[in-house]
Amino acid sequence: MTKIDLDQAQAQILHIFNSIYPMSEALEKSIRQQSKLTTFRKKSHLLQFNEVNKSIYFILQGCVRTYYLNDDGEEHTSWLLTEGELAISVYSFYSQQKSFEAIEALEDCVTLELTHTALSHLYQQHLEFNVIGRYLTEQYYIESESKANALRMLSAKERYHELILRKPQILRRVPLGYIASYLGITQSTLSRIRAKI
């Protein structure tokens, strides 16, 4: 894993934010003051079940999954996230209520962390940051709706093909069981699909 320091991490995030909407020097300074570099070892948790999600994590290196338990106590993977994406339990973070999801590091991870309090401060003190926040929220909901539609409308094979088109690196980095769960199929079904390609 390449070593990333706080300045490099913040520069990456500021570049992304500025590509969405030009930021003032004051906003950039506030983001630098409010954010911090956080690392997670493989198999550790960014968020546990029934814990309040107090921070949002911008993934700079590594891969995480968000998962929940069904009524039988079985794990179901809802998100597979890599560099450039946000690790968050949306319900818990924005409501500041206990999470029904957990977030686990599948690799050693480097993230830039913003707390709920810090994010609220940025929105209140820098109105232009609301444009960036709205864009990021819209992208999350577009991705969420796309995933929901795929589960409803696409075959297992089509869902797999769509995943490898959008995130080909996932196959090298995530155990097949988690990928199958994310696609809403069994691991044996995924193995059959892969064997025919």
N, C-alpha and C positions, 0 to 999 in steps of 0.2 A: 504494500500500500504506500502510495506517495505521501510524503509528509506535507500537510497543509497547516499553515499558521493562521492566526486570527485575521491578519491583514489580507491575506490571500482569499480567505473564506468570505470576508465582507466585500472584497472587491468583486468576487463572482456574483454575489447576490445583488450588489448595487448595479452591476452591469445588466443583470436580468431585469431589475426593476426599471432602470432607465430606458431599456428597450420597449417597455410597456408604456411608460409615460415619463417625460423629463422631470427629474427631481431637483429641488432647490438644494443649495449647499447646506442650509439649515436642516433639511430632512435627512440628507446623507449623514450629517454629523449625528443626528439623533439616532439613526439606525445603528451607527457604529457604537454609540454609547449604550444602546439598549440590548444589543445582541451579544451572544457569547458562543464560543466554540465548545461543542459537547461531543464526546466520543462514546461509543457503545461497543462492547465486545460481542462477538458472534454468540448467539443464543440468549443474550441478555434482553431485557424488556425496556422499551421506551415508555410503555404504559401497561399497567396490569389491569385485570378485570376489577370492576368496582372502585377504581381509582379515578379521581377527577383529573382530566387532561388539562394541565396548567400551562403547557407549552406547545408551540408549533415548531416542527423541525424541518429545515431545508436540507435535503440530503446532498452532500457534496461528494461523498464516497460511500459505497456500500449499497446494500439491498435490505429492505425490510418487508414484512408482511403484516397486514391487519387481519385479525381473525376473531370469530365469535364461536360460542358453543350452542348447539341446537338443544332441543328438549331432552335428548338422550345423552347429552354431554359430549357429543362428537364435535371436533373442531371443523370449522368451515372457513377457508381463506377468502376474504372479501377484496383485498387489494394486494398487489405486488408492486413495490415502489423502488425506484433506483435513482441514480444521480439526476439532479434537476427537478425532482418532485418533492411534494410536501407530505410528511408523515404526520397524521392528525386523526383523532376521532372527532369528527365534525360535531356530532350531537353533544358530546361531553365538553369539548373545548368551548363552543359558543354558548352553551347553557350553564356551564360550570357545575354540571351534575355528574354523578358517578357513571363511568363508562360501562357499556355492555360488551365492548370490544377490548382486545389487547393488541399491542404492537410489539413485534419481536424482530430483533436484528438477525438476519440470515447470514450476514457477513460482518466482519468488523466495520463499523460505520463512523464517519465523521460528518457532523451536522452543524449547522448554524441555528441556534435556538433563540426564539423570541417568546417571552412569556405572554400570557393572556393580558396581564396588566400593562406590559410594554406595548403590545399591539394596540390596546385601547388608547394609550397615551399618544401613539403615532397618529391614529385616526383623528383624535381630538385636536392635537396641536398642529397638524400639517394636513390641510384639507386635500392637497393633491395626492396624498397617500391613499385616500378613499378610492380614487380612480384605479390605482394599482390593485388594491384589495378587491374591488368589484371584479376586475378582470380575472384575477386568480380564482375567485369564488365561481365565476361563470365557467371557467375551464374545468373546475372540479365537477360542477353539475353536468356539463356536457359529457365528460368522461363517465360519470355515474350513470347517466341516462343511456349512453351508448352501450355500457356493460349490461344494463338491465334489458335493453332491447335485444342484445345478442343472445342472452339467456332465454328470452321468450321466442325469438324468431329464427335463430340460426341453428343449424344442426351442430352436433359435437365437432364434426370435422371442420365445418366452416368457422366455428369459434376458435379452434386450434390454429387454423390458417391465419385468421385475423390477428391472433396474438403474436405469431412468429413474424408477421409483417410489421407490426407496430413495435414489438420488443424482442427482436431475435436473440439478444444477449441473455434473456431470462432463462432460456433452455440450458445454458451453460452454468447458471448461477443458482438455480432454485431446484430443490428436489422434486421429482415428478409427482409425488403425492400432493404437494402443495399446488402445483400447476393444475393437476386434475381437479382439485377442490375449487380452485379459482374459476375454472371453466365449467364447473357444475356437473362433472362427469366422474366416473370411477377411474382408478389408476389403470385397471385392466383395459377399459375402453380407450384410454389415452395410449396405452402401449400398442393396441391394435391399430389405432389411427397412425401412429408413428411407423409401425412396421410396413404399412402400405405406401409410405411416401418414398 
